[in-house]
Amino acid sequence: MLKIEGLVKRYGKFTAVDHLDMEVSKGSIYGFVGPNGAGKTTTMKIMAGLLGADGGSVYIDDIDICEDMEALKDKIGYMPDFFGVYNDLRVDEYMDFYAGTYYIPYDKRKSIIDDLLELVDLSDKRNAYVDSLSRGMKQRLCLARSLIHDPEILILDEPASGLDPRARIEMKEVLKQLSTLDKTIIISSHILPELAEMCTEIGIINRGKLIDSGSVNEIMRHISKERMIDVRLLGDTEAAVRILEQIPEVKDIKENTFDVAFAYNGTDEMLSEVLAKLVSASVPVISFTEREGNLEDIFMKLTGGENNA
């Protein structure tokens, strides 16, 4: 759906984006993270057609937007990290203005605006002046604005920046709903736990280069061959530990009263055999789960702890 090859952007002698390669699957929610100054916003502005590149290509549906942005501008919706709103307009006037910039026929605008305001839960504010809205409401209004032309790809730069916890939850729920509408969403954020929960893919950029990508668990496996497995038991752990100690791929066994945790460096097929051995030995297993990767830990390992996110 979206593919970046060898993207370069320089500001004088400083290279903000350094031969970046990246792919975003259609219909995914792609979390784009990195330290401050890593090149996230520059890359997103190039994707949105707001900045020219000094090299490389950005393909959407096999068309290079670096060469022909006009052909694809209707497919892209962009919400910047710092946005401007027209405070002296009502909410419906604000949306109508942006509908006009995309040449949406006047007789179709009301139904589109009504649907979008309902999506972002601002229907009851359609006659309110933008200036009267809270920051969270303005963020949701800007998201609705970026959807006015029904784009296939949404590029959202820090959409939850400066929001209180309730407003962040509301924004997250809207984005999850959008993902069910077959939108491809590229989102940057410094709120890593929420991003990990929401995104289907993560890309980590540092010094202008993409240093890893995939699901949180896939990236965790890239940087550590060992997977952490948690086993909950009905009864003591002695029998389970005795079996686990005989399996070469099992390391660092830790036990509590009714729980066992261990590091594992084998395949999925071999891991299923570990569970089968426990069950066949009549060990009362209640749950057998792989511990989820922690995006904050991954981020710090891959970026060397630079600019704590």
Buried (B, 14 or more C-beta within 10 A) or exposed (E): BBBBBEBBBBEEEEBBBBBBEBBBEEBBBBBBBBBEBBBBBBBBBBBBBEBEBBBBBBBBBEBBBBEEBEEBBEBBBBBBBEBEBEEEBBBBBBBBEBBEEEEBEEEEBEEBBBEBBEBBBBBEBBEBBBEEBEEBBBBBBBBBBBBBBBBBBBBBBBBBBEBEEEBBBBBBEBBEEBBEEEBBBBBBBBBBEBBBBBBBBBBBBBBBBBBBBBBBBEBBBBEBEBBBBBBBBEEEBEBBBEBBEEBEBBEEBEBEEBBBBBBBBBEEEBBEBBBEBBEEEEBBBEEBEBEEBBBBBBBBBBBEEBEEB
